[in-house]
Amino acid sequence: MGSPGDGAPDTTGVRAIRVRVGEETSRVANRRDWDRYADEYQATHGAFLGDAGFVWGPEGHTEDETRLLGDVAGRWVLELGCGAGQCSRWVIDHGGHAVGLDLSLRQLQHSRRLDAETGTPVPAVCATATALPLPDERFDVVFSSFGALQFVADADVMVAEVRRVLRPGGRFVFSVTHPTRWMFPDDPEEGGLTASQSYWDRTPYVEVDDATGDVSYVEHHRTIGDWVSLLAAEGMALVRFDEPEWPADHDRTWGGWSRTRGLLTPGTAIFVARRD
Ligand SMILES: C[S@@+](CC[C@H](N)C(=O)[O-])C[C@H]1O[C@@H](n2cnc3c(N)ncnc32)[C@H](O)[C@@H]1O
């Protein structure tokens, strides 16, 4: 559905439905899917992301421009859903102590490949964002660029885990598919401009393998208000909310993100919150 690099580029033999699924089903399906899709994801998007680049979404806005994390020099920084660790590598190149975490071992193998190619190794952990195998109050910043957040069912558990590992006053910054995109068909062309689904329908987007009947991919929708409430419940106040505009000269299509849609509707939402 709405993730850039949606883990199911080839939807042959897959049925897309909206149905309730829980955390374990989401985790098992998405781990398998990202392991399967990682090679193609990195081959398709690696150059756009940059081996040590930090891109917040398909619009191409970078941390070099936005500086949403603040000064990372000397700071401990955790990335959720780090993929091949490009953003964490950017943090290390800017003097931070970054740790990357991802559910997919294959994505982390790509991170190892880039460690060797760039000479900037990213310490990496294979785990889920809902159970961080990391100590309390260790990090100054936790961030995610289209990483784990829209793939987990138990967002409340994940946000509580983020709070636990953040130091008081620490920052939580994340980009996700803009929640309003869930009203539209996932079509980069004109067909993706007409609202056809309720913004308030939180039923997850689920792909089911026709042959086996297994759930093969899951994404979870939360409204903007849901995210603000989830953060507030863990003592995290929203201090900034960005909706990156599509640059006039940008013409790269990524899944449902395109110039056609990007010039008219927001595709990415970036939340910046501060822990009490
Ligand atoms: C769209 S990719 C983004 C990767 C990277 N941030 C980038 O910009 O290329 C989403 C990533 O989230 C990871 N992911 C999905 N569910 C996760 C979970 N529950 N915990 C941690 N990572 C997860 C996937 O394995 C995948 O690497």
PDBQT file of the ligand as one rigid body, heavy atoms in Angstrom, charges set to zero:
ROOT
HETATM    1  C1  LIG A 301      10.692   1.266   3.321  1.00  0.00    +0.000 C 
HETATM    2  S1  LIG A 301      12.035   0.405   4.130  1.00  0.00    +0.000 S 
HETATM    3  C2  LIG A 301      12.974   1.793   4.695  1.00  0.00    +0.000 C 
HETATM    4  C3  LIG A 301      14.395   1.430   5.003  1.00  0.00    +0.000 C 
HETATM    5  C4  LIG A 301      15.306   2.635   5.205  1.00  0.00    +0.000 C 
HETATM    6  N1  LIG A 301      14.862   3.456   6.296  1.00  0.00    +0.000 N 
HETATM    7  C5  LIG A 301      15.391   3.395   3.905  1.00  0.00    +0.000 C 
HETATM    8  O1  LIG A 301      15.030   4.588   3.882  1.00  0.00    +0.000 OA
HETATM    9  O2  LIG A 301      15.787   2.805   2.910  1.00  0.00    +0.000 OA
HETATM   10  C6  LIG A 301      11.268  -0.216   5.623  1.00  0.00    +0.000 C 
HETATM   11  C7  LIG A 301      12.203  -0.983   6.536  1.00  0.00    +0.000 C 
HETATM   12  O3  LIG A 301      11.527  -1.244   7.775  1.00  0.00    +0.000 OA
HETATM   13  C8  LIG A 301      11.882  -2.545   8.204  1.00  0.00    +0.000 C 
HETATM   14  N2  LIG A 301      10.863  -3.045   9.152  1.00  0.00    +0.000 N 
HETATM   15  C9  LIG A 301       9.615  -3.477   8.876  1.00  0.00    +0.000 A 
HETATM   16  N3  LIG A 301       8.995  -3.844  10.008  1.00  0.00    +0.000 NA
HETATM   17  C10 LIG A 301       9.870  -3.657  11.030  1.00  0.00    +0.000 A 
HETATM   18  C11 LIG A 301       9.817  -3.869  12.442  1.00  0.00    +0.000 A 
HETATM   19  N4  LIG A 301       8.712  -4.349  13.025  1.00  0.00    +0.000 N 
HETATM   20  N5  LIG A 301      10.906  -3.574  13.192  1.00  0.00    +0.000 NA
HETATM   21  C12 LIG A 301      12.034  -3.100  12.590  1.00  0.00    +0.000 A 
HETATM   22  N6  LIG A 301      12.144  -2.886  11.256  1.00  0.00    +0.000 NA
HETATM   23  C13 LIG A 301      11.079  -3.150  10.481  1.00  0.00    +0.000 A 
HETATM   24  C14 LIG A 301      11.964  -3.356   6.907  1.00  0.00    +0.000 C 
HETATM   25  O4  LIG A 301      12.692  -4.548   7.068  1.00  0.00    +0.000 OA
HETATM   26  C15 LIG A 301      12.624  -2.344   5.963  1.00  0.00    +0.000 C 
HETATM   27  O5  LIG A 301      14.025  -2.462   5.985  1.00  0.00    +0.000 OA
ENDROOT
TORSDOF 0
